[in-house]
């Protein structure tokens, strides 16, 4: 994805600059692409971590990124959608932002909506912390070929499977997904490049 004509593409030197922009535009803007300096550029700019913190304070979230040139990349930020899933990482960030009194009413309202509809408690793990759930472990143990294929997956493909299980709501849907993943893995030929 790239910026559409008319989408603001803005460089912010500091998180306070982005915060000032969001304070003024968070209710009316639908997107902003931040021009982040790459670490090797030597340019000063807001970091991705700082930008995500500011976005969360106003009920916004980061999205896709793309390279712009040798010095910069673009990261898309938008208001959080009504059914947007929460990661445990962002849930922990919000706790820190609340403790430091940086959260704004718009961000707190998104947190309260997520708590009210169950998305807060259903937050998903990050790729670094995701563990194979017991029901998938049991299913793989009954299918040696699938278990062997699962063991060859790279981190991205492994997380693709785990994430799809983390976000499902109904037990019967989860069971069907596990069955489908085990069948796919049992039939898998080749190395870790196969995508689930």
C-alpha positions as CSV (number, residue, x, y, z in Angstrom):
1,X,0.0,0.0,0.0
2,X,1.2,3.5,-0.7
3,X,-0.2,6.9,0.1
4,X,-3.2,8.0,-1.9
5,X,-3.3,11.4,-3.5
6,X,-4.2,13.8,-0.8
7,X,-3.0,11.6,2.1
8,X,-0.7,13.7,4.3
9,X,2.9,12.5,4.3
10,X,4.6,14.3,7.2
11,X,8.0,14.3,8.8
12,X,8.0,14.8,12.5
13,X,11.3,15.6,14.3
14,X,10.0,14.5,17.7
15,X,7.1,12.7,19.3
16,X,5.9,16.1,20.6
17,X,5.5,17.4,17.1
18,X,3.4,14.4,16.1
19,X,1.4,14.8,19.4
20,X,0.6,18.4,18.5
21,X,-0.6,17.3,15.0
22,X,-2.8,14.5,16.4
23,X,-4.2,16.8,19.1
24,X,-5.4,19.1,16.3
25,X,-6.4,16.4,13.7
26,X,-7.3,13.1,15.5
27,X,-11.0,13.7,15.2
28,X,-11.1,14.8,11.5
29,X,-8.1,13.1,9.8
30,X,-8.5,9.5,8.5
31,X,-4.8,8.8,7.8
32,X,-1.3,10.2,8.1
33,X,1.8,8.7,6.7
34,X,4.8,9.5,8.8
35,X,8.2,9.9,7.1
36,X,10.5,8.1,9.5
37,X,14.3,8.3,9.1
38,X,16.0,5.0,8.7
39,X,18.6,4.3,11.4
40,X,21.5,4.5,8.9
41,X,20.4,7.8,7.5
42,X,21.8,10.0,10.3
43,X,18.6,12.1,10.1
44,X,16.7,13.0,13.2
45,X,13.1,12.0,13.3
46,X,10.4,10.5,15.5
47,X,11.0,6.8,16.0
48,X,8.4,4.1,15.2
49,X,8.1,3.3,18.9
50,X,7.5,7.0,19.8
51,X,4.9,7.3,17.0
52,X,3.0,4.2,18.1
53,X,2.8,5.6,21.7
54,X,1.4,8.9,20.5
55,X,-1.0,7.1,18.2
56,X,-2.4,5.0,21.0
57,X,-2.9,8.1,23.2
58,X,-5.3,9.4,20.6
59,X,-7.1,6.1,19.7
60,X,-5.0,5.7,16.5
61,X,-2.8,2.7,15.4
62,X,0.0,2.0,13.1
63,X,-0.5,0.1,9.9
64,X,1.6,-0.8,6.9
65,X,5.0,0.5,6.1
66,X,7.0,0.9,2.9
67,X,10.4,2.1,2.0
68,X,10.5,5.6,0.5
69,X,14.2,6.0,-0.4
70,X,17.6,5.2,1.0
71,X,17.1,7.6,4.0
72,X,13.4,7.3,4.8
73,X,10.5,4.9,5.1
74,X,6.8,5.6,5.4
75,X,4.5,4.3,8.1
76,X,0.7,4.6,7.9
77,X,-1.3,5.6,11.0
78,X,-5.1,5.7,11.2
79,X,-7.8,5.9,13.8
80,X,-8.4,2.5,15.3
81,X,-11.4,0.8,13.6
82,X,-14.3,-0.4,15.8
83,X,-13.5,-4.1,15.6
84,X,-9.7,-3.7,15.5
85,X,-7.9,-6.4,17.4
86,X,-5.5,-5.5,20.2
87,X,-2.0,-6.9,20.6
88,X,-0.7,-7.6,24.1
89,X,2.2,-5.4,23.3
90,X,-0.1,-2.4,22.7
91,X,-2.2,-3.3,25.7
92,X,1.0,-3.1,27.8
93,X,2.0,0.2,26.2
94,X,-1.4,1.6,27.1
95,X,-0.9,0.6,30.7
96,X,2.5,2.4,30.7
97,X,1.0,5.5,29.0
98,X,-1.9,5.6,31.5
99,X,0.6,5.4,34.4
100,X,2.6,8.3,32.9
101,X,-0.6,10.3,32.3
102,X,-0.1,10.6,28.6
103,X,-3.4,9.0,27.4
104,X,-6.0,11.4,26.0
105,X,-9.8,11.0,26.1
106,X,-9.9,9.6,22.6
107,X,-7.4,6.9,23.4
108,X,-9.0,6.0,26.7
109,X,-12.4,5.7,24.9
110,X,-10.9,3.1,22.6
111,X,-9.5,1.2,25.5
112,X,-12.9,1.3,27.2
113,X,-14.7,0.1,24.0
114,X,-12.2,-2.8,23.8
115,X,-12.7,-3.8,27.4
116,X,-16.5,-3.6,27.0
117,X,-16.6,-5.8,23.9
118,X,-14.0,-8.3,24.9
119,X,-11.2,-7.3,22.6
120,X,-9.0,-6.2,25.5
121,X,-9.0,-9.6,27.2
122,X,-8.6,-11.3,23.8
123,X,-5.4,-9.4,22.9
124,X,-3.0,-11.6,20.9
125,X,0.7,-12.4,21.5
126,X,3.5,-11.0,19.5
127,X,5.7,-13.2,17.3
128,X,8.4,-13.2,20.0
129,X,6.1,-14.4,22.8
130,X,3.6,-16.6,20.9
131,X,3.6,-20.2,22.1
132,X,2.1,-23.2,20.5
133,X,-1.2,-23.8,22.3
134,X,-2.0,-27.2,23.8
135,X,-4.8,-28.0,21.4
136,X,-2.5,-27.5,18.4
137,X,0.3,-29.5,20.1
138,X,-2.1,-32.4,20.7
139,X,-3.3,-32.3,17.1
140,X,0.3,-32.2,15.8
141,X,1.3,-35.1,18.0
142,X,-1.3,-37.3,16.4
143,X,0.0,-36.4,12.9
144,X,3.8,-37.1,12.7
145,X,4.1,-35.6,9.1
146,X,2.4,-32.5,10.2
147,X,4.5,-32.2,13.3
148,X,7.7,-32.6,11.3
149,X,6.5,-30.0,8.7
150,X,5.6,-27.5,11.5
151,X,9.1,-27.9,13.0
152,X,10.6,-26.7,9.6
153,X,8.5,-23.5,9.4
154,X,10.3,-20.3,9.6
155,X,9.3,-17.8,12.3
156,X,7.0,-15.8,10.0
157,X,5.0,-18.9,8.8
158,X,4.9,-20.4,12.3
159,X,3.4,-17.1,13.6
160,X,0.9,-17.0,10.7
161,X,-0.6,-20.2,12.0
162,X,-0.5,-19.2,15.7
163,X,-1.9,-15.8,15.0
164,X,-4.9,-17.2,13.1
165,X,-5.6,-19.4,16.1
166,X,-5.2,-16.6,18.6
167,X,-7.8,-14.3,17.0
168,X,-10.6,-16.8,16.5
169,X,-13.5,-16.5,18.9
170,X,-15.6,-19.7,18.6
171,X,-14.2,-23.0,19.8
172,X,-15.7,-24.9,16.8
173,X,-14.0,-22.4,14.4
174,X,-10.7,-22.9,16.2
175,X,-11.1,-26.7,16.0
176,X,-11.8,-26.5,12.2
177,X,-8.7,-24.2,11.7
178,X,-6.5,-26.6,13.7
179,X,-7.8,-29.5,11.6
180,X,-7.1,-27.6,8.4
181,X,-3.6,-26.5,9.5
182,X,-2.7,-30.1,10.4
183,X,-3.9,-31.4,7.1
184,X,-2.0,-28.7,5.2
185,X,1.1,-29.4,7.1
186,X,0.8,-33.1,6.7
187,X,0.5,-32.6,2.9
188,X,3.3,-30.0,2.8
189,X,6.3,-30.7,0.5
190,X,9.5,-28.8,0.5
191,X,11.0,-26.5,3.1
192,X,10.0,-23.6,5.2
193,X,9.2,-21.4,2.2
194,X,5.6,-22.8,2.0
195,X,3.1,-20.3,3.3
196,X,0.2,-21.5,5.5
